[in-house]
Amino acid sequence: MNNKLFSFIRRIKPGGKDMFSRTQRRLTYIYSGLLILFLSLFIIVVYSVLHFFISRNAEQEIKTLVEQESKVIEGYLLENEKKDLREAQGQEIVFTGVNQAFYYVMNPNGEIMMENNQDKRLQQALTPLLNSKVAKNEDVFYETIHLDDIRKERGKHGEFRPDIEQDIRLIIAGHPIIYKGQIIGTLYIGRDFTFATQVFQWVLMILVVLGIIFIGLAIFISQRMSQKAMVPISNAFTRQKEFVADASHELRTPLAVLQSSIDAMEMTIEPEKDDFTGKLLTNMKQEVKRMTSLISDLLTLARSDSNILELRKEVFDFRQVAEKVIESLSSLANKKTISISLDAPKELLAIGDPERLSQLIYILLDNAIKYTPTDGKVKLTLSQEGPGLSITIQDTGIGINSEDVHHIFERFYRADKSRSRQMGGHGLGLSIAKWIVDTHKGNIEVVSTPGEGTTFLIKIPQ
């Protein structure tokens, strides 16, 4: 098993399926996010390119038209020796195109000299608008004209664009009219750009609808991809769980034989006559106990990962359970002259698995005693807070650094490996504690200050 896979597996908390589900969801989010990002960019690019080329083509056409018609007016004035636009007023000089909404020829004072407007009411909106524009050579701009009740009137008279209700989008180009080196007026030509604007809206709507459809497909594809990506890791983790469970189960028998053999050997020798042999047997016994504890923890975690272990739900007196745990740990605490106190009601009924909850406080109290210096204090507080059970374990130990707090529930994690080995820890107790809390649908928090102590806060719903 390579290092990356082992590093991933060793950080899987009790309840591996939840971890795999969360990892698969994260992969789905990443895959779908990338697909949606590329899809959004595609929609933006397609719409922008379409909008650019259609608008650019319309602008180029109307710019060419207004320039040509301006030259026609200038040629007419020169040919007929007209001095200004007033003398050409009323002449149909400018060509009226099919898509042309209007044209106006205005003198420098803003007076209309020539016009052709298919919708007369446009003049009221266009005249002040055109007067406010400073015409430059090949100047093009867009304007939206808001006309109330125009559809009703156009429907009666069959006028310009009866299918448009209120807003008319125009593209307007202006070009100066020059006579003998002087600007004597400006020609404005406008075309209806409403249909093109509606096409842009339709295209955008179609792209958005297609985008929504493809987003659904992207999420589906991402989910399938994430499932396939998790298959080899899931298989490797399953094989690892099976190996740990099988190895733990097989190792329990030889360890039990070793334990009984050591006990039998202790009964056959006299320690005071063979001090060396007595020390060897004591060391062997301690290591066998340590190995037995480690194997038991590994087997518990392996079974919990495989959902073999099931919690028993029953009503019991939690105070009595806590008192038995404290009594079993009293000898360990007395060796370090650590006082263990219990603050709980005389009777505290709880709902859950008494064996697992007993194991929970045993692990946390044992951990507190191990990491609390001589003459320290450990306090266990049990209380009923609303519908939930509250468990608080507080010590005056060495504390945990802030960078280690978020990792202490990971399997085999040790903040200080040398100190943990000296104290007999193997990095699985807190993982089991977290699994017990999670299976009871509870929550566990840690508050710690290095050099002052650590507090475990546990809430278990009832």
C-alpha positions as CSV (number, residue, x, y, z in Angstrom):
1,M,0.0,0.0,0.0
2,N,1.6,3.3,-1.0
3,N,2.1,6.2,1.4
4,K,-0.6,8.4,0.0
5,L,-3.3,5.7,0.3
6,F,-2.1,4.8,3.8
7,S,-2.1,8.5,4.7
8,F,-5.7,8.8,3.5
9,I,-6.9,5.7,5.3
10,R,-5.3,6.4,8.6
11,R,-7.2,9.7,8.8
12,I,-10.6,8.1,8.1
13,K,-12.7,8.5,11.3
14,P,-15.0,5.9,12.7
15,G,-17.9,5.7,10.3
16,G,-15.8,5.3,7.1
17,K,-18.9,5.3,4.9
18,D,-19.7,8.9,6.0
19,M,-16.1,9.9,5.1
20,F,-16.4,8.2,1.7
21,S,-19.7,9.9,1.1
22,R,-18.3,13.3,2.0
23,T,-15.3,12.7,-0.1
24,Q,-17.5,11.6,-3.0
25,R,-19.6,14.7,-2.6
26,R,-16.6,16.9,-2.6
27,L,-15.3,15.3,-5.8
28,T,-18.8,15.7,-7.3
29,Y,-18.7,19.4,-6.4
30,I,-15.3,19.8,-8.0
31,Y,-16.1,17.9,-11.2
32,S,-19.5,19.6,-11.6
33,G,-18.1,23.0,-10.7
34,L,-15.4,22.7,-13.4
35,L,-18.0,21.5,-16.0
36,I,-20.4,24.3,-15.1
37,L,-17.5,26.8,-15.2
38,F,-16.6,25.8,-18.8
39,L,-20.3,25.7,-19.8
40,S,-20.8,29.2,-18.4
41,L,-17.7,30.5,-20.3
42,F,-19.0,28.8,-23.4
43,I,-22.4,30.5,-23.1
44,I,-20.8,33.9,-22.4
45,V,-18.4,33.5,-25.4
46,V,-21.1,32.4,-27.8
47,Y,-23.5,35.1,-26.8
48,S,-20.8,37.8,-26.8
49,V,-19.5,36.8,-30.3
50,L,-23.0,36.6,-31.7
51,H,-23.9,40.0,-30.2
52,F,-20.6,41.6,-31.4
53,F,-20.9,40.4,-35.0
54,I,-24.5,41.3,-35.5
55,S,-24.1,44.7,-33.8
56,R,-20.9,45.4,-35.7
57,N,-22.5,44.4,-39.0
58,A,-25.5,46.7,-38.4
59,E,-23.3,49.6,-37.3
60,Q,-21.2,49.2,-40.4
61,E,-24.2,49.1,-42.7
62,I,-25.8,52.2,-41.3
63,K,-22.5,54.1,-41.2
64,T,-22.0,53.3,-44.9
65,L,-25.6,54.4,-45.7
66,V,-25.5,57.7,-43.8
67,E,-22.1,58.5,-45.4
68,Q,-23.4,57.8,-48.9
69,E,-26.7,59.7,-48.4
70,S,-24.7,62.7,-47.0
71,K,-22.7,62.8,-50.2
72,V,-25.9,62.6,-52.2
73,I,-27.3,65.7,-50.4
74,E,-24.0,67.5,-50.9
75,G,-24.0,66.6,-54.6
76,Y,-27.5,67.8,-55.0
77,L,-26.7,71.2,-53.4
78,L,-23.7,71.7,-55.6
79,E,-25.4,70.5,-58.8
80,N,-28.4,72.8,-58.2
81,E,-26.3,75.6,-56.7
82,K,-28.4,75.7,-53.5
83,K,-26.8,77.8,-50.8
84,D,-28.3,76.1,-47.8
85,L,-30.7,73.3,-46.8
86,R,-33.7,75.6,-46.7
87,E,-33.7,75.8,-50.5
88,A,-33.7,72.0,-50.7
89,Q,-36.5,71.7,-48.1
90,G,-39.3,69.3,-49.2
91,Q,-37.1,67.4,-51.7
92,E,-37.0,63.7,-51.5
93,I,-33.3,63.4,-51.9
94,V,-32.4,60.7,-49.3
95,F,-33.1,57.1,-50.2
96,T,-35.7,55.4,-47.9
97,G,-34.5,51.8,-47.2
98,V,-36.7,48.8,-46.2
99,N,-35.4,48.6,-42.7
100,Q,-35.1,52.3,-42.3
101,A,-37.2,53.8,-39.5
102,F,-36.5,57.4,-40.2
103,Y,-34.1,60.0,-41.5
104,Y,-33.8,63.7,-40.5
105,V,-31.8,66.4,-42.0
106,M,-31.3,69.2,-39.4
107,N,-29.6,72.5,-39.7
108,P,-27.1,73.8,-37.1
109,N,-30.1,75.5,-35.2
110,G,-31.8,72.1,-34.7
111,E,-34.5,72.8,-37.3
112,I,-35.7,69.9,-39.4
113,M,-35.1,70.6,-43.1
114,M,-35.9,67.1,-44.5
115,E,-37.5,64.1,-42.9
116,N,-39.1,60.8,-43.6
117,N,-40.5,59.2,-40.5
118,Q,-42.7,56.1,-40.8
119,D,-44.0,56.7,-37.2
120,K,-44.8,60.4,-36.7
121,R,-44.8,60.2,-33.0
122,L,-41.2,59.2,-33.0
123,Q,-40.4,62.8,-34.0
124,Q,-41.4,64.1,-30.5
125,A,-38.9,61.8,-28.8
126,L,-36.2,62.0,-31.5
127,T,-36.0,65.8,-32.0
128,P,-34.7,66.7,-28.5
129,L,-32.6,63.5,-28.6
130,L,-30.9,64.4,-31.8
131,N,-30.4,68.0,-30.8
132,S,-28.5,66.8,-27.7
133,K,-26.1,64.7,-29.8
134,V,-23.0,66.2,-31.2
135,A,-22.6,64.6,-34.6
136,K,-19.2,63.4,-35.5
137,N,-18.0,61.7,-38.6
138,E,-19.4,58.1,-38.7
139,D,-20.9,58.5,-35.2
140,V,-23.2,55.6,-34.3
141,F,-25.3,55.2,-31.1
142,Y,-28.2,53.2,-29.8
143,E,-31.4,54.6,-28.2
144,T,-34.5,53.0,-26.8
145,I,-37.7,55.0,-27.4
146,H,-40.5,54.4,-24.9
147,L,-43.9,55.1,-26.5
148,D,-47.1,54.5,-24.5
149,D,-50.1,53.1,-26.3
150,I,-48.2,52.9,-29.5
151,R,-49.3,49.3,-30.2
152,K,-53.0,50.2,-30.1
153,E,-52.6,53.1,-32.5
154,R,-50.3,51.2,-34.9
155,G,-52.8,48.3,-34.9
156,K,-55.5,50.7,-36.1
157,H,-53.5,52.4,-38.8
158,G,-51.1,49.6,-39.8
159,E,-48.1,51.7,-39.0
160,F,-44.5,50.9,-38.3
161,R,-43.8,47.6,-36.5
162,P,-47.3,46.8,-35.0
163,D,-45.9,43.7,-33.2
164,I,-43.9,45.8,-30.8
165,E,-45.7,46.9,-27.7
166,Q,-44.0,49.9,-26.1
167,D,-40.2,50.0,-26.6
168,I,-38.5,50.6,-29.9
169,R,-34.7,50.0,-30.1
170,L,-33.0,52.1,-32.7
171,I,-29.6,52.3,-34.1
172,I,-28.8,55.8,-35.3
173,A,-26.0,57.2,-37.3
174,G,-25.2,60.9,-37.9
175,H,-23.0,62.5,-40.5
176,P,-22.3,66.2,-41.2
177,I,-23.4,67.8,-44.5
178,I,-20.6,69.9,-45.9
179,Y,-21.1,72.6,-48.5
180,K,-18.1,74.5,-49.8
181,G,-16.1,73.7,-46.7
182,Q,-18.8,74.6,-44.2
183,I,-21.0,72.3,-42.1
184,I,-24.6,73.4,-43.0
185,G,-26.4,70.5,-41.3
186,T,-26.4,66.9,-40.2
187,L,-28.1,63.9,-41.6
188,Y,-29.4,61.3,-39.1
189,I,-30.6,57.9,-40.2
190,G,-32.2,55.5,-37.9
191,R,-33.0,51.8,-38.3
192,D,-35.2,49.6,-36.2
193,F,-32.9,47.3,-34.1
194,T,-35.7,45.9,-32.0
195,F,-36.0,42.6,-33.7
196,A,-32.2,42.0,-33.4
197,T,-32.5,42.9,-29.7
198,Q,-35.3,40.4,-29.3
199,V,-33.1,37.8,-31.1
200,F,-30.4,38.5,-28.6
201,Q,-32.9,37.9,-25.8
202,W,-34.2,34.7,-27.3
203,V,-30.7,33.4,-27.9
204,L,-29.8,34.2,-24.3
205,M,-32.9,32.4,-23.0
206,I,-32.2,29.4,-25.2
207,L,-28.6,29.3,-24.0
208,V,-29.7,29.6,-20.4
209,V,-32.2,26.8,-20.8
210,L,-29.7,24.6,-22.5
211,G,-27.2,25.6,-19.8
212,I,-29.6,24.4,-17.1
213,I,-30.1,21.1,-18.9
214,F,-26.4,20.6,-19.3
215,I,-25.8,21.6,-15.7
216,G,-28.1,18.7,-14.7
217,L,-26.1,16.4,-17.0
218,A,-22.9,17.8,-15.6
219,I,-23.9,17.0,-12.1
220,F,-25.0,13.5,-13.1
221,I,-21.8,12.9,-15.0
222,S,-19.8,14.3,-12.1
223,Q,-21.5,12.0,-9.7
224,R,-20.7,9.0,-11.9
225,M,-17.1,10.1,-12.2
226,S,-16.7,10.6,-8.5
227,Q,-18.2,7.2,-7.9
228,K,-15.7,5.6,-10.2
229,A,-12.9,7.6,-8.7
230,M,-13.8,6.3,-5.2
231,V,-14.0,2.6,-6.2
232,P,-10.3,1.8,-5.9
233,I,-9.9,3.7,-2.7
234,S,-13.1,2.1,-1.3
235,N,-11.9,-1.4,-2.3
236,A,-8.4,-0.7,-0.7
237,F,-10.1,0.5,2.5
238,T,-12.4,-2.5,2.6
239,R,-9.4,-4.8,2.3
240,Q,-7.6,-2.9,5.0
241,K,-10.6,-3.2,7.3
242,E,-10.9,-6.9,6.7
243,F,-7.2,-7.3,7.3
244,V,-7.3,-5.4,10.6
245,A,-10.3,-7.3,11.7
246,D,-8.9,-10.7,10.8
247,A,-5.5,-9.9,12.2
248,S,-6.9,-8.5,15.4
249,H,-9.1,-11.5,15.9
250,E,-6.3,-14.0,15.2
251,L,-3.9,-12.2,17.5
252,R,-6.2,-12.3,20.5
253,T,-5.7,-16.0,21.0
254,P,-1.9,-16.1,21.1
255,L,-1.9,-13.0,23.4
256,A,-4.3,-14.7,25.7
257,V,-2.1,-17.7,25.8
258,L,0.9,-15.5,26.5
259,Q,-0.9,-13.8,29.3
260,S,-2.0,-17.0,30.9
261,S,1.6,-18.5,30.5
262,I,3.1,-15.4,32.2
263,D,0.6,-15.7,35.1
264,A,1.5,-19.4,35.4
265,M,5.3,-18.6,35.4
266,E,4.8,-16.0,38.1
267,M,3.2,-18.6,40.3
268,T,6.1,-21.0,39.9
269,I,9.0,-18.6,40.9
270,E,9.8,-16.6,44.0
271,P,10.5,-13.0,42.9
272,E,12.6,-12.3,46.0
273,K,15.0,-15.1,45.0
274,D,15.1,-14.4,41.3
275,D,14.7,-10.6,40.9
276,F,15.9,-10.6,37.3
277,T,13.3,-13.2,36.2
278,G,10.6,-11.3,38.1
279,K,11.4,-8.1,36.2
280,L,11.4,-9.8,32.9
281,L,8.0,-11.4,33.6
282,T,6.6,-8.0,34.8
283,N,7.8,-6.3,31.6
284,M,6.4,-9.1,29.4
285,K,3.1,-8.9,31.2
286,Q,2.9,-5.1,30.7
287,E,3.7,-5.4,27.0
288,V,1.2,-8.2,26.6
289,K,-1.5,-6.1,28.3
290,R,-0.5,-3.2,26.0
291,M,-0.7,-5.4,22.9
292,T,-4.1,-6.8,24.1
293,S,-5.4,-3.3,24.5
294,L,-4.2,-2.2,21.1
295,I,-5.7,-5.3,19.4
296,S,-9.0,-4.8,21.2
297,D,-9.1,-1.1,20.0
298,L,-8.2,-2.1,16.5
299,L,-10.9,-4.8,16.5
300,T,-13.4,-2.3,17.8
301,L,-12.7,0.2,15.1
302,A,-12.6,-2.4,12.4
303,R,-16.0,-3.7,13.5
304,S,-17.4,-0.2,13.7
305,D,-16.2,0.6,10.2
306,S,-17.9,-2.6,9.0
307,N,-21.1,-1.7,10.9
308,I,-20.8,-5.0,12.7
309,L,-21.1,-3.4,16.1
310,E,-24.6,-2.2,17.0
311,L,-25.5,-0.1,19.9
312,R,-28.0,-1.2,22.5
313,K,-30.5,1.4,23.5
314,E,-31.7,1.1,27.0
315,V,-32.4,3.3,30.1
316,F,-29.8,3.1,32.8
317,D,-28.4,5.1,35.7
318,F,-25.4,6.9,34.3
319,R,-24.1,7.9,37.8
320,Q,-23.6,4.2,38.8
321,V,-21.7,3.6,35.5
322,A,-19.5,6.6,36.1
323,E,-18.7,5.5,39.7
324,K,-17.6,2.1,38.5
325,V,-15.3,3.6,36.0
326,I,-13.8,6.0,38.5
327,E,-13.3,3.0,40.9
328,S,-11.4,1.0,38.2
329,L,-9.1,4.0,37.6
330,S,-8.5,4.9,41.2
331,S,-5.4,2.8,41.5
332,L,-3.8,4.5,38.5
333,A,-4.8,7.9,39.9
334,N,-3.5,7.1,43.3
335,K,0.0,6.2,41.9
336,K,0.2,9.8,40.7
337,T,-1.7,11.3,43.7
338,I,-4.3,12.7,41.3
339,S,-7.7,13.3,42.7
340,I,-10.7,12.3,40.7
341,S,-14.0,14.0,41.6
342,L,-17.5,13.3,40.3
343,D,-20.2,16.0,40.1
344,A,-23.6,14.4,39.2
345,P,-27.1,14.1,40.5
346,K,-27.8,11.2,42.8
347,E,-29.7,9.5,40.0
348,L,-29.1,10.4,36.3
349,L,-31.2,8.3,33.9
350,A,-29.8,8.1,30.4
351,I,-30.8,6.5,27.2
352,G,-28.1,4.7,25.2
353,D,-25.6,1.9,25.3
354,P,-24.3,1.6,28.8
355,E,-21.3,-0.4,27.8
356,R,-20.1,2.0,25.1
357,L,-20.8,5.1,27.2
358,S,-18.9,3.5,30.0
359,Q,-16.0,2.9,27.6
360,L,-16.3,6.6,26.5
361,I,-15.7,8.1,30.0
362,Y,-13.1,5.4,30.7
363,I,-11.1,6.5,27.7
364,L,-11.3,10.2,28.5
365,L,-10.6,9.8,32.2
366,D,-7.7,7.4,31.5
367,N,-6.4,9.9,29.0
368,A,-6.8,12.8,31.5
369,I,-4.9,10.8,34.2
370,K,-2.0,9.9,31.9
371,Y,-1.4,13.5,30.8
372,T,-1.9,15.2,34.2
373,P,1.2,15.7,36.3
374,T,1.5,14.4,39.9
375,D,-0.9,16.1,42.4
376,G,-3.2,17.2,39.7
377,K,-7.0,17.1,39.5
378,V,-9.5,15.4,37.2
379,K,-13.2,16.2,37.4
380,L,-16.1,14.4,35.8
381,T,-19.4,16.3,35.6
382,L,-22.6,14.7,34.5
383,S,-25.8,16.7,34.0
384,Q,-29.1,16.7,32.2
385,E,-29.4,19.8,30.0
386,G,-32.8,20.0,28.4
387,P,-33.5,16.9,26.3
388,G,-29.8,16.0,26.2
389,L,-27.1,14.5,28.4
390,S,-24.0,16.6,29.2
391,I,-20.6,15.1,30.0
392,T,-17.7,17.2,31.0
393,I,-14.2,15.9,31.8
394,Q,-11.7,18.5,33.0
395,D,-8.1,18.1,34.0
396,T,-5.1,20.2,35.1
397,G,-2.8,18.4,32.7
398,I,-0.2,19.5,30.1
399,G,-2.9,20.6,27.6
400,I,-2.9,20.4,23.9
401,N,-1.5,22.8,21.4
402,S,-4.0,24.6,19.1
403,E,-2.5,23.1,16.0
404,D,-3.0,19.6,17.4
405,V,-6.6,20.0,18.7
406,H,-8.2,19.4,15.3
407,H,-6.2,16.1,14.8
408,I,-6.5,14.4,18.1
409,F,-9.4,12.2,17.0
410,E,-7.5,10.9,14.0
411,R,-6.3,7.3,14.3
412,F,-2.7,6.8,15.4
413,Y,-2.2,10.6,15.8
414,R,0.1,11.7,18.6
415,A,0.9,15.3,19.4
416,D,4.1,14.1,21.1
417,K,5.0,10.6,20.0
418,S,7.8,10.1,22.5
419,R,5.7,11.2,25.4
420,S,2.7,9.1,24.2
421,R,4.8,6.0,23.9
422,Q,6.2,6.5,27.4
423,M,2.7,6.7,28.8
424,G,1.5,3.7,26.9
425,G,-0.8,5.4,24.4
426,H,-1.2,4.2,20.8
427,G,-3.4,6.8,19.3
428,L,-6.7,4.9,19.0
429,G,-8.6,5.8,22.3
430,L,-9.9,9.2,21.2
431,S,-10.9,7.8,17.8
432,I,-13.0,5.2,19.6
433,A,-14.4,7.9,21.9
434,K,-15.4,10.0,18.8
435,W,-17.0,7.0,17.2
436,I,-19.1,6.3,20.4
437,V,-20.3,9.9,20.5
438,D,-21.1,9.9,16.7
439,T,-23.1,6.7,16.9
440,H,-25.1,8.3,19.7
441,K,-25.7,11.2,17.4
442,G,-23.9,13.5,19.8
443,N,-21.2,16.1,19.6
444,I,-17.8,16.3,21.3
445,E,-15.7,19.5,21.6
446,V,-12.2,20.1,23.1
447,V,-11.0,23.3,24.9
448,S,-7.4,23.2,25.9
449,T,-4.7,25.6,27.1
450,P,-1.1,24.3,27.1
451,G,0.3,24.1,30.6
452,E,-3.1,24.6,32.2
453,G,-5.3,21.7,31.2
454,T,-7.9,20.2,28.8
455,T,-11.7,20.0,28.9
456,F,-13.8,17.6,26.9
457,L,-17.4,18.8,26.4
458,I,-19.8,16.1,25.2
459,K,-23.5,16.5,24.3
460,I,-25.6,13.4,23.7
461,P,-29.3,13.8,22.7
462,Q,-31.8,11.6,24.6
